[in-house]
């Protein structure tokens, strides 16, 4: 399939089941809600090394938040329920509880309820109090700037991680600019996050390594500097490849984000250096979710 | 189906125990069966049809018409459905109610919402002492649900209250929130002496400055982000509490009762916040 001169590979992105949650962080100003959310979702690009994948989902208007203040919604994804609980509590405790004027609420219903403020409350050293409002329990923890308000639990749902797009471009700057535009559009899609820095990853990996201690290593088939010395996937004119990884709550959400991404790349076109779109997979052996690029565009 | 309506024929001299008349107990009964139910009246028992004329058939929506202040235990242990009362009621209104709604157009006696567990009670008039309290010797007053009083409440509102919300549009008497364990009591009007006496936890939210007992510490003036959420929850009910012009998030906080556990609070609206 070719759109605007951009070749879309007959391949698929292979994705995995994950556990996810969403939280809403509010603060006196949008800036301080962002500061807390940015810190909470920091160092969370990949479960391989970070324990979870997390990112800000979107900004929320005061009318969209429980306490009527500006806010941010953030999502966390992990491979298992236990690690989600641990990551959430650690990050909420170190990054949101500590952030001036912040409050923290559940951002997702349904599924299993997992602790949000349930254990953080003990920071209050006995001075914490709870309020049951509309059948939801909130903890009021006294802190130096006033009070940290946190909902007792949030929802844990089944989700999908590892949706991805590879963009193959004539130059590094062409790839980067195309990715920036695609990320901007893809982040408008609800229920998905792009966990890597700026939404883009340049070090796509393959499973395994020549070094036994490593579970993943550089995806040499897509490294342009190895074109002549490895079994490369790249044609001669490709000088740079970048990847956008997508975690989402459902298959439909990931498909939607991938379609938006592909459409953006294609709108830039081959004339501006975007030559090809591909996706990362492991032959279909590892992940049960297969997002076929051409099928997504034909839907 | 029309509401099952019990219209009082006359007012007996002795008090009447209305606890057999709840939606869940009457559901599925024929009118003849309902008519034959016996109600304790002083030392004797009266059939329902001796006291009331009966019409309608929907037992999940009961209307008690022409009620007066000697009908006790209306809505006792109610589990679902609605009871609407036109007139005054006696003591123990909605006692131990588990779910459903009870609305009274007039006044209620002592121990309204006593040991209530859930549901909604709305009294348009005034209520007597021990609103949402515990029976003498018991340790748990209101344990959940919402109580709205459009008039005034007597002494010892929320005595031993453990959970839930009481919203009083008028005044509350002495010992409001005494021995309270948790929950919220909001009073728009004046409050009496010894507010929060023996309070362990919970919130007394006040629109008027009370006479704060010496066993409460002044914690200063603060803005609380949970208050807009609390007012939002109050706004879903038909009362003055849904008027956003009466909402605020800046309050003066008094913590206590320090003679007890001391984790309770009296929050008083700060004017012109």
HADDOCK unambig.tbl for C-alpha pairs under 7 A between the chains (distance, minus, plus):
assign (segid A and resid 66 and name CA) (segid B and resid 229 and name CA) 6.60 0.50 0.50
assign (segid A and resid 67 and name CA) (segid B and resid 225 and name CA) 6.07 0.50 0.50
assign (segid A and resid 67 and name CA) (segid B and resid 226 and name CA) 6.64 0.50 0.50
assign (segid A and resid 67 and name CA) (segid B and resid 228 and name CA) 6.02 0.50 0.50
assign (segid A and resid 67 and name CA) (segid B and resid 229 and name CA) 5.62 0.50 0.50
assign (segid A and resid 127 and name CA) (segid B and resid 263 and name CA) 6.74 0.50 0.50
assign (segid A and resid 133 and name CA) (segid B and resid 230 and name CA) 6.26 0.50 0.50
assign (segid A and resid 133 and name CA) (segid B and resid 233 and name CA) 6.54 0.50 0.50
assign (segid A and resid 134 and name CA) (segid B and resid 233 and name CA) 6.08 0.50 0.50
assign (segid A and resid 149 and name CA) (segid B and resid 226 and name CA) 6.96 0.50 0.50
